[in-house]
Amino acid sequence: MPDLAAALRPLLPSPLQSVRDERFERHGVGLLLKRDDLIHPDLPGNKWRKLAPNLRAARGRPVLTFGGAYSNHLRATAAAGRLLGFPTVGVVRGDELADRPLNPSLSRCAADGMRLVFADRAAYRAKHEPAVLARFVAESGAEDVYVVPEGGSNAPAARGCAELGAELRDDPAGVGAAAVACGTGGTLAGLAAGLGPGRRALGVAVLRGSFLGGEVRALQQAAFGGRAGDWSVEDRFHFGGYARGGPELDAFAADFEDRHGLPVERVYVAKLLYALSVLAAEGAFPRGTALAAVITGRPDGPPPAP
Ligand SMILES: *Cc1c(COP(=O)(O)O)cnc(C)c1O
């Protein structure tokens, strides 16, 4: 397999942009946007940072991974397979999907050559049991697969995301706190480790439930041998759960787009930015803090014209 960075030319370090927003300035907070969404057109954001070390470890073997019907991680994995020429298998949650036309996200995966295997809820939950995994592999027809967990979060992924923290730590903007929207927590685990002591990492949960802290601890243990950095999880801003939202969140996101010209991805990034505006108003950041919001993705749809 060709060298990843040479073949795909990611934009790294990703740009860090300062924006003027009186909702933050009023509270003495300087808002910065860490534009991970610009890293690569097909592997945006944290998906690049998490996949790159795994693809190196896979060394061209078929990559098997897991996700829901709209998983950004599945799309990124499929795109990487097409660009670099290795086989990919996506185990998709929901066997009922097998009987329907593919949605646009799964169509993209299939068009990129990903072999899709549909799993019922029980099998999906048990996906890491060897017998269940063996069935998925058999059904896919692939051999000698490299398995990447759901959302791409494992120890190599967390170490890949430590680069994100290190880029922020080393930036002359003097970042004192950085925040990211969390699904599986792999990005937060690495971000906190890379920021290091004395800088705060904040994760905004987009799913309901309080599993996230435990996931981040386990990932840090596996990746760094123990707790790394100063991090916490905010779980007041999931708006009812994954991909849920509402008029208030939509209005906030549309307004942010108008003010700053940033296309705001709705599942993760909108909740992050909304949460930060509330936290700033609550006085969660000391005056004078340079606060970096990690823009982990962009809205679906055709890529912007060059
Ligand atoms: C996958 C994803 C996340 C969540 O990352 P985790 O490491 O799973 O917490 C955040 N933002 C976007 C846009 C994503 O696609």
Ligand as a Chemical Component Dictionary entry (heavy atoms), coordinates in Angstrom:
data_LIG
# 
_chem_comp.id                   LIG 
_chem_comp.type                 NON-POLYMER 
_chem_comp.pdbx_formal_charge   0 
_chem_comp.three_letter_code    LIG 
# 
loop_
_chem_comp_atom.comp_id 
_chem_comp_atom.atom_id 
_chem_comp_atom.alt_atom_id 
_chem_comp_atom.type_symbol 
_chem_comp_atom.charge 
_chem_comp_atom.model_Cartn_x 
_chem_comp_atom.model_Cartn_y 
_chem_comp_atom.model_Cartn_z 
_chem_comp_atom.pdbx_ordinal 
LIG C1 C1 C 0 -17.299 10.458 14.162 1  
LIG C2 C2 C 0 -17.498 11.897 14.430 2  
LIG C3 C3 C 0 -17.329 12.437 15.725 3  
LIG C4 C4 C 0 -17.134 11.604 16.962 4  
LIG O1 O1 O 0 -15.850 11.122 17.193 5  
LIG P1 P1 P 0 -15.590 10.056 18.350 6  
LIG O2 O2 O 0 -14.120 9.833  18.291 7  
LIG O3 O3 O 0 -16.365 8.834  17.973 8  
LIG O4 O4 O 0 -16.052 10.598 19.630 9  
LIG C5 C5 C 0 -17.437 13.815 15.868 10 
LIG N1 N1 N 0 -17.739 14.602 14.798 11 
LIG C6 C6 C 0 -17.943 14.109 13.563 12 
LIG C7 C7 C 0 -18.300 15.046 12.458 13 
LIG C8 C8 C 0 -17.830 12.744 13.336 14 
LIG O5 O5 O 0 -18.044 12.262 12.094 15 
# 
loop_
_chem_comp_bond.comp_id 
_chem_comp_bond.atom_id_1 
_chem_comp_bond.atom_id_2 
_chem_comp_bond.value_order 
_chem_comp_bond.pdbx_ordinal 
LIG C1 C2 SING 1  
LIG C2 C3 SING 2  
LIG C2 C8 DOUB 3  
LIG C3 C4 SING 4  
LIG C3 C5 DOUB 5  
LIG C4 O1 SING 6  
LIG O1 P1 SING 7  
LIG P1 O2 DOUB 8  
LIG P1 O3 SING 9  
LIG P1 O4 SING 10 
LIG C5 N1 SING 11 
LIG N1 C6 DOUB 12 
LIG C6 C7 SING 13 
LIG C6 C8 SING 14 
LIG C8 O5 SING 15 
# 
